[in-house]
Amino acid sequence: MEARSGIGADVLEHWSRRYLRPGADVLDLGCGHGFPVGWVLSKHDIRLHGIDSAPTLAARYAELLPKAEVRCEDVRDSALFERGFDAVVMIGLLFFFDADEQVALLARMARALKPGGRLLFTVPAQRHRWDDVLTGRRLQSLGWSRYRDILRDNGLRFAGACKDSGGNRYIHAQDMRKLAR
């Protein structure tokens, strides 16, 4: 395996062990090449469904995780959201969209969750804008208080937050609909 950053793997390991059962359907948004997110989740017998708009990254994900369903499309309008998922994970992507797109994407993610489903995503805690060093794009965080409001408005509860060894901040939320018995 080529050298890759494992930053965040510990957070994903802990989260998946604690909240996901074997066989869970997990949607990995902006899945990239599959490491560490897809790779960590696959160790827990998770059924992965990845979406990335970059053909080379989606192809790499499919190579690393041959049992996963991978689609090369834009997460903002993917038909894959029409399925129900036990969890949706989006690491390092939300802040690439403008404020309205972030609100709409979080609403789509919430609707894609099965009752009691889990959501895990990364965003800076404070509201601010910055230039991405890799892409040159202007990025923005709406700030955790705004994200909490968006989650609540979409039937999710803020279930916690943490930070990985690289300083990335994670928000964990859960769907509050009654679980089917």
Rosetta silent file (secondary structure, phi, psi, omega in degrees, C-alpha in Angstrom):
SEQUENCE: MEARSGIGADVLEHWSRRYLRPGADVLDLGCGHGFPVGWVLSKHDIRLHGIDSAPTLAARYAELLPKAEVRCEDVRDSALFERGFDAVVMIGLLFFFDADEQVALLARMARALKPGGRLLFTVPAQRHRWDDVLTGRRLQSLGWSRYRDILRDNGLRFAGACKDSGGNRYIHAQDMRKLAR
SCORE:     score description
SCORE:     0.000 S_00000001
   1 L     0.000  134.749  179.069    0.000    0.000    0.000 S_00000001
   2 L   -68.140  159.965  179.823    1.338    3.442   -0.899 S_00000001
   3 L   -65.731  130.752  179.437    2.032    5.976    1.865 S_00000001
   4 L  -143.272  156.138  176.882   -1.148    7.760    2.912 S_00000001
   5 L   -74.800  132.017  175.974   -2.213    9.902    5.801 S_00000001
   6 L  -101.480   11.905  179.388   -3.993    8.004    8.535 S_00000001
   7 L   -58.834  130.735 -179.295   -5.130   11.185   10.272 S_00000001
   8 L    95.268  -15.430 -178.523   -8.677   10.670   11.448 S_00000001
   9 H   -60.273  -37.335 -179.953   -8.486    6.880   11.382 S_00000001
  10 H   -65.571  -39.709  177.934   -8.632    6.737   15.179 S_00000001
  11 H   -64.826  -46.907  179.894  -11.807    8.853   15.266 S_00000001
  12 H   -63.250  -39.444  178.393  -13.447    6.736   12.558 S_00000001
  13 H   -60.572  -50.709 -179.468  -12.395    3.523   14.296 S_00000001
  14 H   -62.406  -47.017 -177.559  -13.902    4.597   17.608 S_00000001
  15 H   -62.747  -46.181 -177.702  -17.087    5.989   16.014 S_00000001
  16 H   -67.894  -39.209  177.789  -17.729    2.935   13.828 S_00000001
  17 H   -63.591  -38.793 -175.440  -17.093    0.484   16.676 S_00000001
  18 H   -78.912  -35.937 -168.503  -19.430    2.381   18.961 S_00000001
  19 H  -116.324  -14.617 -176.015  -22.291    3.233   16.613 S_00000001
  20 L  -112.808  135.437  177.642  -22.344    0.930   13.587 S_00000001
  21 L   -92.877  156.111  174.904  -23.378   -2.689   13.524 S_00000001
  22 L   -56.593  139.079 -179.208  -21.922   -5.216   11.054 S_00000001
  23 L    87.620   -2.121  179.973  -23.804   -5.056    7.768 S_00000001
  24 L   -62.277  143.597  174.229  -24.776   -1.402    8.211 S_00000001
  25 E   -89.141  121.475 -177.633  -25.248    0.605    5.017 S_00000001
  26 E  -124.658  128.851  176.383  -22.951    3.638    5.092 S_00000001
  27 E   -95.690  120.923 -178.674  -22.850    6.450    2.544 S_00000001
  28 E  -106.496  101.094 -176.586  -19.345    7.930    2.197 S_00000001
  29 E   -87.141  133.371 -175.260  -19.671   11.385    0.577 S_00000001
  30 L    64.673   46.719 -168.782  -16.613   12.780   -1.158 S_00000001
  31 L   -63.826  -18.998  179.040  -15.115    9.336   -0.665 S_00000001
  32 L    58.680 -143.246 -177.350  -11.845   10.160   -2.407 S_00000001
  33 L   -87.382   -0.563  173.151   -9.436    7.260   -2.790 S_00000001
  34 L    98.969   -3.324 -179.589  -10.874    5.420    0.214 S_00000001
  35 L  -123.565  129.547    6.801   -8.202    5.912    2.841 S_00000001
  36 L   -93.176  -13.174 -169.081   -8.647    6.259    5.727 S_00000001
  37 H   -58.172  -65.005 -177.758  -12.478    6.569    5.785 S_00000001
  38 H   -59.994  -40.034 -179.404  -13.619    3.686    3.576 S_00000001
  39 H   -61.413  -46.812  179.093  -10.721    1.497    4.619 S_00000001
  40 H   -63.818  -47.211 -178.587  -11.490    1.883    8.350 S_00000001
  41 H   -62.759  -37.019 -178.238  -15.218    1.334    7.858 S_00000001
  42 H   -64.817  -24.595  178.427  -14.654   -1.743    5.696 S_00000001
  43 L   -68.960  -12.929 -177.283  -12.830   -3.437    8.578 S_00000001
  44 L  -108.008   23.814  177.403  -16.160   -3.484   10.450 S_00000001
  45 L    55.826   45.915  179.406  -18.110   -5.419    7.830 S_00000001
  46 L   -95.490  141.128  173.045  -19.884   -2.261    6.671 S_00000001
  47 E   -87.096  108.768 -175.078  -21.655   -2.069    3.303 S_00000001
  48 E   -92.508  142.377  175.554  -20.053    0.978    1.757 S_00000001
  49 E  -133.789  109.754 -176.136  -21.568    3.267   -0.849 S_00000001
  50 E  -108.445  148.058  174.351  -19.157    5.981   -2.001 S_00000001
  51 E  -132.527  129.360  171.729  -19.642    9.101   -4.090 S_00000001
  52 E  -147.456  141.435 -177.399  -16.865   11.273   -5.476 S_00000001
  53 L   -82.678  -10.234  179.851  -16.941   13.662   -8.426 S_00000001
  54 L   -93.094  117.110 -177.795  -13.327   12.927   -9.438 S_00000001
  55 H   -56.520  -40.852 -178.574  -13.115    9.904  -11.785 S_00000001
  56 H   -67.662  -36.906  178.838   -9.585    8.972  -10.730 S_00000001
  57 H   -71.200  -42.680  177.737  -10.466    9.058   -7.027 S_00000001
  58 H   -61.397  -40.329  178.454  -13.684    7.063   -7.498 S_00000001
  59 H   -65.250  -39.563  179.149  -11.733    4.467   -9.512 S_00000001
  60 H   -65.979  -39.081  176.729   -9.083    4.268   -6.787 S_00000001
  61 H   -59.951  -45.560  179.855  -11.798    3.785   -4.134 S_00000001
  62 H   -62.563  -35.924  177.332  -13.233    0.910   -6.178 S_00000001
  63 H   -68.345  -45.525 -177.983   -9.761   -0.688   -6.379 S_00000001
  64 H   -69.545  -34.967 -175.022   -9.084   -0.353   -2.647 S_00000001
  65 L  -128.143   74.212 -173.263  -12.607   -1.437   -1.661 S_00000001
  66 L   -62.613  -19.564  178.406  -13.892   -3.822   -4.345 S_00000001
  67 L   -83.778  -11.778 -177.441  -17.029   -4.741   -2.368 S_00000001
  68 L   -79.143  149.128  169.352  -18.138   -1.101   -2.176 S_00000001
  69 E   -88.776  126.110 -177.937  -20.601    0.533   -4.537 S_00000001
  70 E  -126.952  134.480  176.747  -18.907    3.637   -5.938 S_00000001
  71 E  -123.975  137.670  175.594  -20.397    6.367   -8.068 S_00000001
  72 E   -98.308   95.709 -179.710  -18.581    9.145   -9.838 S_00000001
  73 L  -161.000  171.281 -179.479  -21.008   12.038   -9.500 S_00000001
  74 L   -78.862  130.532 -178.327  -21.633   15.270   -7.644 S_00000001
  75 L   -64.368  -22.900 -177.113  -22.840   14.723   -4.067 S_00000001
  76 L   -71.059  -21.472 -178.025  -25.270   17.635   -4.394 S_00000001
  77 L  -136.352   24.026  179.749  -27.487   15.827   -6.900 S_00000001
  78 L   -69.695  136.270  175.482  -26.729   12.118   -6.553 S_00000001
  79 H   -73.384  -14.151 -179.968  -29.685    9.746   -6.834 S_00000001
  80 H   -60.917  -24.529  179.136  -27.954    7.508   -4.279 S_00000001
  81 H   -63.154  -17.996 -177.218  -29.480    9.685   -1.535 S_00000001
  82 H   -70.987  -16.705  175.921  -32.870    8.127   -2.313 S_00000001
  83 L   -79.783  166.112  173.726  -31.818    4.951   -0.477 S_00000001
  84 L   -98.390  138.793 -178.095  -31.907    4.668    3.285 S_00000001
  85 E  -126.256  146.181  174.468  -28.600    4.541    5.166 S_00000001
  86 E   -74.073  -26.393  178.240  -27.644    3.623    8.697 S_00000001
  87 E  -156.061  151.663  172.743  -24.977    6.306    8.563 S_00000001
  88 E  -127.206  131.088 -179.158  -23.673    9.054    6.329 S_00000001
  89 E  -121.762  133.665  176.876  -20.043   10.165    6.580 S_00000001
  90 E  -142.108  103.148 -175.902  -18.588   13.277    4.960 S_00000001
  91 L  -108.233  122.235  174.035  -14.989   14.083    5.828 S_00000001
  92 L    71.064   30.098 -176.924  -13.281   17.197    4.464 S_00000001
  93 L  -129.853  -39.660 -169.979  -15.950   18.230    1.974 S_00000001
  94 H   -53.109  -41.610 -174.950  -18.860   20.278    3.360 S_00000001
  95 H   -72.043   -2.427  174.544  -16.921   23.546    3.624 S_00000001
  96 H   -78.693  -12.106 -177.219  -16.182   23.477   -0.131 S_00000001
  97 L  -102.172  156.153  177.166  -19.801   24.519   -0.773 S_00000001
  98 L   -70.837  171.864 -172.896  -21.435   27.904   -0.294 S_00000001
  99 H   -58.064  -46.736 -179.508  -23.755   28.434    2.677 S_00000001
 100 H   -63.158  -39.313  178.502  -26.992   27.601    0.833 S_00000001
 101 H   -66.947  -36.912  177.567  -25.461   24.436   -0.644 S_00000001
 102 H   -63.154  -45.335  179.277  -24.244   23.353    2.794 S_00000001
 103 H   -61.121  -46.485 -179.225  -27.721   23.750    4.267 S_00000001
 104 H   -64.343  -40.909 -179.442  -29.291   21.833    1.361 S_00000001
 105 H   -67.473  -41.368  176.950  -26.677   19.054    1.518 S_00000001
 106 H   -63.142  -37.204  176.564  -27.105   18.573    5.266 S_00000001
 107 H   -64.716  -42.232  177.582  -30.885   18.355    4.730 S_00000001
 108 H   -63.462  -41.017  178.990  -30.367   15.693    2.019 S_00000001
 109 H   -62.254  -42.917  179.608  -28.031   13.779    4.318 S_00000001
 110 H   -63.002  -43.179  179.759  -30.621   13.861    7.112 S_00000001
 111 H   -66.567  -25.670 -179.138  -33.368   12.599    4.780 S_00000001
 112 H   -78.782  -12.040 -178.959  -31.088    9.762    3.621 S_00000001
 113 E   -80.526  139.762  169.450  -30.760    8.401    7.159 S_00000001
 114 E   -70.774  160.228  176.717  -32.862    5.523    8.394 S_00000001
 115 E   -51.940  130.090 -178.708  -34.627    6.182   11.731 S_00000001
 116 E    81.675    0.129 -177.326  -31.943    6.430   14.415 S_00000001
 117 E   -62.597  163.459 -175.533  -29.220    6.746   11.774 S_00000001
 118 E  -114.237  149.308  177.538  -25.909    8.487   12.406 S_00000001
 119 E  -129.761  134.050  176.166  -24.150   11.358   10.683 S_00000001
 120 E  -134.607  125.391  178.184  -20.456   12.203   10.978 S_00000001
 121 E  -148.529  161.963 -179.322  -18.850   15.165    9.217 S_00000001
 122 E  -111.428  137.428  172.801  -15.940   17.563    9.574 S_00000001
 123 L  -158.686  149.077  173.380  -16.067   21.351    9.730 S_00000001
 124 L   -62.513  147.699 -176.504  -14.113   24.020   11.575 S_00000001
 125 L   -68.840  -37.203 -176.556  -15.779   25.029   14.853 S_00000001
 126 L   -91.894  150.443  174.373  -15.704   28.768   14.191 S_00000001
 127 L   -74.481  121.756  175.055  -17.523   30.642   11.458 S_00000001
 128 E  -171.428  170.949  177.974  -14.937   31.877    8.962 S_00000001
 129 E  -122.700  150.342  178.252  -13.670   31.802    5.372 S_00000001
 130 E  -155.981  164.201  177.288  -10.248   30.805    4.078 S_00000001
 131 E   -97.172  127.122  179.180   -8.422   29.942    0.865 S_00000001
 132 L   -72.091  127.495 -177.224   -7.669   26.247    0.352 S_00000001
 133 L   -68.848  -28.089 -178.677   -3.947   25.795   -0.285 S_00000001
 134 L   -82.028  -40.167 -174.316   -4.459   22.796   -2.589 S_00000001
 135 L  -105.552  -18.174 -175.084   -7.276   24.088   -4.802 S_00000001
 136 L    76.780    1.195 -178.895   -7.088   27.859   -4.342 S_00000001
 137 L   -77.043  150.989  174.788  -10.845   27.827   -3.708 S_00000001
 138 E   -83.259  121.147 -177.345  -12.511   30.031   -1.124 S_00000001
 139 E  -111.583  163.581  178.331  -13.936   27.794    1.613 S_00000001
 140 E  -152.165  146.504  170.297  -16.213   28.533    4.534 S_00000001
 141 E  -111.515  136.630  177.370  -17.440   27.186    7.818 S_00000001
 142 L   -83.736   -8.477 -178.931  -20.829   28.333    9.059 S_00000001
 143 L    88.210  145.743 -174.146  -19.714   27.649   12.643 S_00000001
 144 H   -59.974  -34.780 -179.097  -20.880   24.908   14.967 S_00000001
 145 H   -64.530  -38.364  177.703  -23.807   26.852   16.385 S_00000001
 146 H   -68.979  -41.880  178.175  -25.257   27.251   12.877 S_00000001
 147 H   -61.751  -39.245  177.111  -24.597   23.582   12.040 S_00000001
 148 H   -60.454  -42.709  178.347  -26.400   22.553   15.252 S_00000001
 149 H   -61.999  -43.544 -179.855  -29.408   24.646   14.177 S_00000001
 150 H   -63.010  -44.015  178.734  -29.410   23.053   10.712 S_00000001
 151 H   -60.317  -48.699 -179.964  -29.207   19.572   12.223 S_00000001
 152 H   -59.753  -43.227 -179.661  -32.068   20.306   14.637 S_00000001
 153 H   -63.749  -17.060 -179.499  -34.194   21.786   11.838 S_00000001
 154 L  -111.273   22.271  173.651  -33.764   18.486    9.969 S_00000001
 155 L    78.392   17.343  179.150  -34.736   16.161   12.809 S_00000001
 156 E  -111.264  151.351  173.681  -31.212   15.388   14.014 S_00000001
 157 E  -110.776  141.608  174.056  -29.697   15.909   17.413 S_00000001
 158 E   -67.149  118.476 -174.464  -26.137   17.005   17.989 S_00000001
 159 E  -107.308   -2.416  178.106  -24.617   13.903   19.603 S_00000001
 160 E   148.545  171.637 -179.885  -21.059   15.081   20.163 S_00000001
 161 E  -148.863  155.027  176.524  -17.872   16.481   18.737 S_00000001
 162 E  -157.076  175.461 -179.310  -14.215   15.594   18.758 S_00000001
 163 E  -133.536  140.568  178.308  -10.885   16.455   17.181 S_00000001
 164 L   -93.688 -179.222 -176.494   -8.326   14.148   15.544 S_00000001
 165 L   -66.044  -17.135  177.390   -4.521   14.278   15.705 S_00000001
 166 L   -92.957    0.982  179.348   -4.427   16.545   12.654 S_00000001
 167 L    88.475    3.761  178.071   -6.708   19.127   14.278 S_00000001
 168 L   -73.653  138.936 -177.205   -9.775   18.251   12.170 S_00000001
 169 E  -106.875  132.450 -175.278  -13.044   18.750   14.037 S_00000001
 170 E  -112.130  140.197  171.086  -15.879   16.238   13.752 S_00000001
 171 E  -113.678  132.353  177.851  -19.587   16.656   14.422 S_00000001
 172 E  -114.850  130.949  178.504  -21.633   13.568   15.220 S_00000001
 173 E  -134.719  160.454  179.509  -25.424   13.703   14.950 S_00000001
 174 E  -134.608  140.473  174.160  -28.260   11.194   15.196 S_00000001
 175 E   -66.438  137.584 -174.772  -31.669   10.979   13.569 S_00000001
 176 L  -103.140    4.520  175.856  -34.339   11.313   16.243 S_00000001
 177 L   -65.126  151.371  178.866  -37.229    9.463   14.589 S_00000001
 178 L   -62.091  136.520  176.335  -38.433    6.437   16.496 S_00000001
 179 L   -72.140  137.415  177.082  -36.656    3.274   15.530 S_00000001
 180 L   -66.042  139.150 -179.154  -38.889    0.701   13.865 S_00000001
 181 L   -98.706    0.000    0.000  -39.506   -2.290   16.102 S_00000001
